Amino acid sequence: VRKATLARKIVPVFGGAAFKNKGIQRLLDGVVYYLPSPVDLPPVIGTCPQKGGEIERIPKDDGRMAALAFKVVSDKHMGKLIYVRVYSGTLRAGTYVYNSTLDKRQRIGRLMQMHANHQEMRDEIYAGDIGAVVGLSDTRTGDTLCEEEHPIVLEAIEFPAPVISVSIVPESRADQERLAKAMAAMAEEDPTFVVTHNQETGDTIISGMGELHLEIIVDRMRREFGVQATVGRPQVAYRETITHEV
């Protein structure tokens, strides 16, 4: 089954339900048994930021370090957490890395392995590992972290364009500043959530991937940031024009 799955000849399918964790353990075991480890995959391809052209990184612990930041999370106690996937080499706590996407040198503060809401401190994470980093204040979703002497830019994540928009208005003057802070934090965490300001109508418009997506974001603003806001349909700025001479 593993050989056929790696050759993409079959796709294992598991039945289950998240409710009461039915079948979830078997699904996770299937991920371990049947899906490819980093060693089973071809080298990851990136581009050289200075000269262009393709560069390879082989998934080895002693290779040149290359990692991709794929998620940003704001934590009440830890501050900004950056989830990274290490493609080659070893990421070590307390060392400096090069953000080749932004052309910035940054320091790795602490490294953690996440188990749901439980954090396990790590001194280093290896090729193929996923971990969370504290200290990368400027890093965003899709940025590449690597060695300054051997820069590489990995393929960034492409996010779909938002499909639905609503206007959002703070319920009081006190909520105005909190709302701006909450929207900035949410937009940093979720690239599919976009905030814009309509100059003609004066509306603040939030856009996302669906009604449920925006409902959850507004609910999180209330719970995590204490923001009370009203959501409604955006106003439309109608225009008229002269169509022919009279």
C-alpha positions in Angstrom: 0.0 0.0 0.0 2.9 2.4 0.9 4.7 1.7 -2.4 1.5 2.2 -4.5 0.7 5.4 -2.6 4.2 6.9 -3.1 3.9 6.1 -6.8 0.5 7.9 -6.8 -1.3 4.8 -8.1 -3.7 4.6 -5.2 -5.1 7.0 -2.6 -5.9 5.4 0.8 -9.3 6.6 2.2 -10.3 6.5 5.9 -13.7 6.8 7.4 -14.3 8.7 10.6 -15.6 11.7 12.4 -14.0 14.5 14.4 -17.0 14.2 16.8 -15.8 11.9 19.7 -12.5 11.4 17.8 -13.9 8.4 15.8 -11.3 7.1 13.4 -8.9 10.0 13.9 -6.1 7.8 15.4 -6.3 5.4 12.5 -6.1 8.3 10.1 -3.0 9.7 11.8 -1.4 6.2 11.8 -2.2 6.1 8.0 -0.3 9.4 7.5 2.8 7.8 9.2 2.5 4.4 7.4 1.6 5.4 3.9 2.6 9.0 3.1 6.2 10.0 2.1 8.8 11.1 4.6 11.2 13.9 3.5 13.7 11.2 2.4 11.2 9.7 0.0 10.7 13.0 -1.8 12.9 14.7 -4.4 15.1 17.7 -3.3 13.1 20.9 -2.8 13.7 23.5 -5.6 14.2 27.2 -4.8 15.7 30.2 -6.6 18.8 32.2 -5.9 17.8 35.8 -4.8 20.9 37.4 -6.2 21.5 35.7 -9.5 18.2 33.9 -10.2 18.2 30.4 -11.5 17.2 27.2 -9.6 18.9 25.8 -6.5 18.3 22.4 -4.9 18.2 21.6 -1.2 18.4 17.9 -0.2 16.5 17.0 3.0 19.6 16.2 5.2 20.1 17.3 8.8 23.7 18.3 8.1 22.8 20.2 4.8 22.4 23.9 4.2 19.5 25.2 6.3 16.3 26.2 4.4 12.9 26.6 6.0 9.5 28.1 5.0 7.3 30.1 7.4 3.8 28.9 6.7 1.7 30.3 9.5 1.7 33.3 11.9 -0.2 33.1 15.2 -0.6 35.7 17.9 -0.3 34.2 21.3 -1.3 36.0 24.5 1.6 34.8 26.5 4.3 34.1 23.9 3.6 37.0 21.5 4.1 36.3 17.8 4.6 32.6 16.9 5.9 31.7 13.5 5.2 28.1 12.3 8.0 26.8 10.1 8.7 23.7 8.1 12.4 22.8 7.8 13.3 21.5 4.3 17.0 20.9 4.9 19.7 21.5 7.5 19.0 22.2 11.2 17.3 25.2 12.8 18.8 26.0 16.2 17.5 28.2 19.0 19.6 31.4 19.8 21.2 31.5 16.3 20.8 34.1 13.5 19.0 33.3 10.2 18.6 35.2 7.0 15.1 36.0 5.8 15.8 35.9 2.0 12.3 37.1 1.1 12.7 40.4 3.0 16.5 40.6 2.8 16.8 40.8 6.7 18.9 39.1 9.3 16.8 37.8 12.3 17.4 36.0 15.5 15.7 32.7 16.5 14.6 33.3 20.1 13.0 30.0 21.2 12.0 26.9 19.4 9.0 24.8 20.2 7.3 21.7 19.0 3.5 22.2 19.3 1.1 19.5 20.5 -2.3 21.3 20.1 -2.1 23.9 22.9 0.8 22.2 24.7 4.3 23.5 23.9 7.5 21.4 24.1 10.7 23.4 24.2 13.4 22.3 21.7 17.0 23.3 21.2 16.9 22.4 17.5 14.5 21.1 14.8 15.7 19.0 11.9 14.9 18.5 8.2 11.3 17.5 7.8 10.2 18.8 11.2 7.5 21.4 11.8 8.1 23.8 14.7 7.1 27.2 16.1 9.6 30.0 16.5 9.5 33.0 18.9 11.5 36.1 18.0 11.0 36.5 14.2 9.1 39.8 14.5 9.3 40.8 10.8 8.7 37.4 9.3 5.4 36.8 7.4 3.5 33.8 5.9 5.4 32.5 2.9 8.9 33.9 3.9 12.0 31.8 3.5 14.6 31.4 6.3 18.1 30.2 5.3 21.8 30.8 5.9 23.1 34.2 4.9 26.1 32.7 3.1 23.9 30.3 1.1 20.7 32.2 0.3 17.7 30.6 -1.3 14.0 31.6 -1.8 11.6 28.8 -1.6 8.3 28.8 -3.5 5.8 31.0 -1.6 2.3 29.9 -0.8 -0.4 31.2 -3.2 -3.6 32.2 -1.5 -7.0 32.5 -3.3 -8.6 35.9 -3.6 -11.3 36.7 -1.1 -14.9 36.1 -2.4 -17.1 38.0 0.0 -16.9 41.4 1.6 -18.8 43.2 4.5 -18.5 46.5 6.1 -17.5 46.7 9.8 -18.2 49.6 12.2 -17.0 49.9 15.8 -19.9 50.4 18.3 -18.2 53.1 20.2 -15.2 55.5 20.0 -13.3 53.3 22.5 -13.7 50.3 20.2 -12.2 52.1 17.2 -8.5 51.7 18.2 -9.1 48.2 19.5 -10.8 47.3 16.2 -7.8 48.6 14.1 -5.4 46.6 16.3 -7.5 43.4 16.0 -7.9 43.7 12.2 -4.1 44.2 11.8 -3.4 41.1 14.0 -6.0 39.0 12.1 -4.7 40.0 8.7 -1.2 39.1 9.7 -2.3 35.7 10.8 -4.6 34.9 7.9 -3.5 36.0 4.3 -7.0 35.2 3.0 -8.5 37.9 5.3 -8.1 41.4 3.7 -9.0 44.8 5.2 -9.5 47.8 2.9 -10.9 51.3 3.3 -13.4 52.7 0.8 -12.5 56.4 0.3 -15.8 57.3 -1.4 -18.2 55.8 1.2 -15.9 55.9 4.3 -16.6 52.2 5.0 -14.0 49.9 6.4 -14.4 46.7 4.4 -13.3 43.2 5.5 -13.1 40.4 2.9 -12.7 36.7 3.3 -13.4 33.2 1.9 -17.0 33.0 3.0 -19.7 34.1 5.5 -18.5 31.5 8.1 -14.9 32.7 7.7 -15.9 36.3 8.5 -18.3 35.3 11.3 -15.5 33.5 13.0 -13.1 36.4 12.6 -15.7 38.9 14.1 -16.4 36.4 16.9 -12.6 36.2 17.7 -12.4 40.0 17.7 -15.1 40.1 20.4 -13.6 37.2 22.5 -9.8 37.9 22.2 -9.6 41.6 21.7 -12.8 42.8 23.5 -14.0 44.6 20.3 -17.7 45.3 19.8 -18.5 45.9 16.2 -21.4 45.9 13.8 -21.2 44.1 10.5 -23.4 44.9 7.5 -23.6 45.2 3.7 -21.1 47.6 2.2 -22.5 50.8 0.7 -22.3 51.2 -3.1 -21.1 54.4 -4.6 -23.4 54.9 -7.6 -22.3 57.0 -10.6 -24.0 58.6 -13.5 -22.6 59.7 -16.8 -23.7 61.7 -19.9 -24.3 59.2 -22.7 -25.0 61.4 -25.7 -25.2 65.1 -26.8 -28.4 67.0 -26.3 
